């Protein structure tokens, strides 16, 4: 009888331990599932945030591209409008290219293009900056020449060298007539503001920010 009671207690204890172990296993599994679901939720939320951030970055990049394109288009339109107002320019160079062997026609062509910075004309073909360096180059070229028109050319170059441009339109037309021009005759002198705009549009490398 006592042996049977012991056996029954042992069986109950084993059942109790087995039940407890099952509960622990189930609890551990439930905890694992909870943690797993929480991690999956976090990953999903992270992916959503990354996708949202990527979308925002792409949207901002598109907006910046649109703004850049709009700014470029506006700048091009402003340049075209200025070119039409100040006289269309083609063949812009920064250097005279003159040498001791340059001919009268070559020097006249350079001086003609230099006047475009300061005159009003419907059409201007070619432009070279009217600056101290280019003025000195043409002055030296004419001074050291035996050109048929040396006296008139030197008179003009001397005026430029001394900063006198009141008759620059007449200077332009002298060279224009020597080339037997038919279009683009000068009809006045640009204002200081117009000349600055001309330089900005035509010789951007000379513009100091």
HELIX and SHEET records of a PDB file:
HELIX    1   1 UNK A    2  UNK A   86  1                                  85    
HELIX    2   2 UNK A  104  UNK A  115  1                                  12    
HELIX    3   3 UNK A  132  UNK A  143  1                                  12    
HELIX    4   4 UNK A  150  UNK A  161  1                                  12    
HELIX    5   5 UNK A  168  UNK A  178  1                                  11    
HELIX    6   6 UNK A  192  UNK A  202  1                                  11    
HELIX    7   7 UNK A  204  UNK A  206  5                                   3    
SHEET    1   A 2 UNK A  92  UNK A  93  0                                        
SHEET    2   A 2 UNK A 127  UNK A 128  1                                        
SHEET    1   B 2 UNK A 119  UNK A 120  0                                        
SHEET    2   B 2 UNK A 188  UNK A 189 -1                                        
END                                                                             
